[in-house]
Amino acid sequence: MALTPAQGAADVAPGEPVRVNATDGKINDVKLTNAEGKLVAGQLAPDGAGWVSTEPLGYGKSYTLTATGTGTNGQPTTSTSAFNTAKPARQTTVSINAQDGETVGVGMPIIFTFGMKVADKAAAEKALEIKSEPQVEGAFHWFSDTSVIWRPKDYWPSGTKVSVKAAVYGKHLGNGTYGKEDRAANFTIGDKLVAVADGATFQMKVSINDQEAKVMPISMGKKSSSTPNGNYTVMSEHNGYTMDSSTYGVPTDSAAGYRTYVQYAVRMSNSGIFYHSAPWSVGSQGKRNVSHGCINLSTENAKWMMDTSKKGDIITVQNGGPQTLAATDGWSVWQMSWDDWKSGGQKN
């Protein structure tokens, strides 16, 4: 019988399964115990060909693996392995941007954010599991050493059920760093909502499941602070929000600064682009662009839009001016071609 880990193994990653494989005959029984004699749960294959542990081990612990079986010659056989698990130099957390049970838009990226830099990115990707029904093609992309994003090749189909698990506990992520605990989320893809905001016509057209639902007058960024063109993904919604120019580097007491409370605000980027209620610019909405870069709507239209849209919906800005939205700004993953996106992963 082949035992993994082998006898005398040290620094075993406790999140990796312990295995026994029959090499000559069949396995009859397997016991995996810690130093106190407590059994670790496992599953024996019905045909006796293999056994695998079904619960994680502890950090810095000693274990003994004993397997008994019957050889092809009918004789009993026993194999044993004593090994030690790793003591991590440090442990990292991981978070997921999706919440369990929520319904999101067709552009929703799945973002895993680690509490510290990840040295072995391929090991991290291996620990991250994305399943969907129906199954869709997708890939990882790293924009930094602490965050990796998974997105599908094309927009998610409406109605897709998605299950995400970051099984990082006990997994070595490089340089002595191990995962602290697992994270998981299950969510559903809702109606396909795509809004197109046009800085030339001063209108925003909203389609739901490819059918036009509403056209609203807007005012986007003025010439000195134009709204970047590109495909934004809705990040968060806020009932009552203070728009503050200092959050993106413009002091509130400067000529271009501001600090303004709005009733409805939906974040589209990390750089401070929102669509939001702007009753002060209703006279310009549908006629001219006067904002600091956000998409201004009447209070009524902003409420309708926020009530109708959700995290993960797509908002495309066109004719906003000379600026282009960066793929690294917020959840703007649809700014990259599929080929460019795939080039940012760590495995094929």
Buried (B, 14 or more C-beta within 10 A) or exposed (E): BBBBBEEEBEBBBBBBBBBBBBEEBBBBEBBBBBEEEEEBEBEBBEEBBBBBBEEBBEBEBEBBBBBBBBBEEEEEBEBEBBBBBBEBEEBBBBEBBBEEEBEBBBBBBBBBBBBBBBBBBEBBBBBBEBEBEEEBEBBBBBEEEBBBBBBBEEBBEBEBEBEBBBBBBBBBBBEBBBBBEBBEBBBBBBBBBBBBBBBEBBBBBBBBEEEEBBBBBBBBBBEEBBBBBBBBBBBBBBEEBEBBBBEEEBEEEEEEEBEBEBBBBBBBBBBBBBBBBBBEBBEBBBEEBBBBBBBBBBBEBBBBBBEBBBBBBBBBBBBBBEBEBBBBBBBBBBBBEBEEBBEBBBEE
